[in-house]
Amino acid sequence: MGDCAAFVASTSVGKGFSSARVLCQRHGGANSKLQLARKVVRTCNALHVSMIEQRETGRASDATIEAVQQLYNTYPFPPEPLVEGAPPGYNWRWHYPTAYAFCAKGRLPATTQIRILDAGCGTGCGTEYLVHLNPQAEVVAFDLSPGALTIAQERLARSVKDSADRVRFHCKSIFDLDDGEIDGQFHIINCVGVIHHTPDPLKALQMLADKLAPGGILHIFVYAEAGRWEIRRMQAAIALLQNATGTLGDYREGVALGRALFAALPDENRLKRREKERWAQDNRADATFADMYVHPLEHDFDVPSVMALAQKSGLRFLGWSNPRNFDVGHLLGNDEKLMQRAMQLSDTDRWRLVELLDPERVTHFEFFLAKDPFPDRDLTETEVLDGIPEWSECAFGTPSQLILDRDYLPVSLSPEQILFAQQVVADAASTAALTKRKRTLEMMESTGCPLDQIRKLIHAGLVHIRAP
Ligand SMILES: C[S@@+](CC[C@H](N)C(=O)[O-])C[C@H]1O[C@@H](n2cnc3c(N)ncnc32)[C@H](O)[C@@H]1O
């Protein structure tokens, strides 16, 4: 990384912002186009050299990091509008008790007074949810791009009254996480769409693992090669054309060129069809188009390599956060014999089978990792019966015959389950004192809801169990 970018990437947000302003002023000068062109060429040359160097040495490259930073300064991501007040909707992966219970087979965490790290927060959309959904948490967010962070800070200022007290932003690279600027460890780390854009995803993940507290969980999202076949070809096509004219690294030109290519291709062209059917809606914004098609650095994974990544991180793989995506029943459910054979495979092989048979479905991997000690067994009967049942904050609607689960999917409840769930909700409303709350056994007896049906509610993520 060059001196200036190194300064931007390793200092606090405030300093990062001022150095970014200095850079902008420079580019606004009389020779700005020439300077920009020179800088782009320098970056591209450095990028190619560094990629070769990295292949040969396995070392993370500063020049590639600088190129990524330039992309996100040009096109901060995600380009969601800034609005006043709380964000709409709900993503349970950002609600710590629900995410924890999902990972810990229905158990609620001991506390909600936690520390959250949003790694590579971009323009702060995820950060905003993390702050709103976890009112007792201390949230820390960092990103490589000062441009993205300016927007993130503005987003949080508009959305949260006391945002300066609730969230701290840092401008830094994931590879500098051990420099002491962000102190301590975190109960949950959110890292969506980041490490696959670094020169060394495993090293990046290991840096995050060091910041995870024992018993903590890490939610991560990386790209999958299976569903990005067309994207990779279009990326390569744009790069080929830009390289020939020396404009590789000029991201605005790359976006214009990419859009022109799509417009020119015949309608039946595979790349064009995929863009139209799957991505075009999101890609109306140039920032999203750029993130997809003119990115200087992208690593894609498949099931075996994502498992290897998880295993080498030193953390424990807990499962996909979108497990339905890997349900082989979608594909083979109408052939009993094939289903039986598929179900005899190990989890990893069965997921691989889904990826092989249905590549379009697998465009990314999102999963949870944990640092031990972390509970890995199902709740025992005693844990369920002696525990305090709680209705999930991410279930939609009051307990009734048909409600929506945390993924907004409909679940139908039996009459006994409805009675049980209604009592769970009523009990929580009647007192905040945990010592006065009813245990599962008591509610089971008063509602006549059998244990196996209560377990189904837990399994569906509608009821969680708090240790007394
Ligand atoms: C696709 S965006 C994702 C933003 C955000 N996590 C989200 O999901 O909305 C990727 C972000 O990762 C950041 N990033 C890339 N490499 C990084 C690095 N080495 N250290 C810190 N952040 C990095 C980029 O600046 C960019 O804002």
The ligand as a Gaussian input file, in Angstrom:
#p B3LYP/6-31G(d) Opt

LIG

0 1
 C      -19.212000      -5.527000      -0.752000
 S      -18.815000      -4.356000       0.458000
 C      -19.743000      -4.974000       1.849000
 C      -20.152000      -3.900000       2.829000
 C      -20.995000      -4.389000       4.011000
 N      -20.344000      -5.419000       4.764000
 C      -22.329000      -4.865000       3.544000
 O      -22.525000      -6.074000       3.448000
 O      -23.193000      -4.040000       3.280000
 C      -17.168000      -4.787000       0.901000
 C      -16.550000      -3.837000       1.908000
 O      -15.362000      -4.448000       2.413000
 C      -14.396000      -3.446000       2.583000
 N      -13.067000      -4.065000       2.547000
 C      -12.478000      -4.695000       1.512000
 N      -11.248000      -5.099000       1.849000
 C      -11.064000      -4.728000       3.133000
 C       -9.987000      -4.846000       4.043000
 N       -8.836000      -5.419000       3.683000
 N      -10.147000      -4.357000       5.285000
 C      -11.304000      -3.757000       5.651000
 N      -12.351000      -3.601000       4.828000
 C      -12.232000      -4.075000       3.579000
 C      -14.630000      -2.516000       1.419000
 O      -14.074000      -1.242000       1.618000
 C      -16.145000      -2.517000       1.311000
 O      -16.726000      -1.445000       1.998000

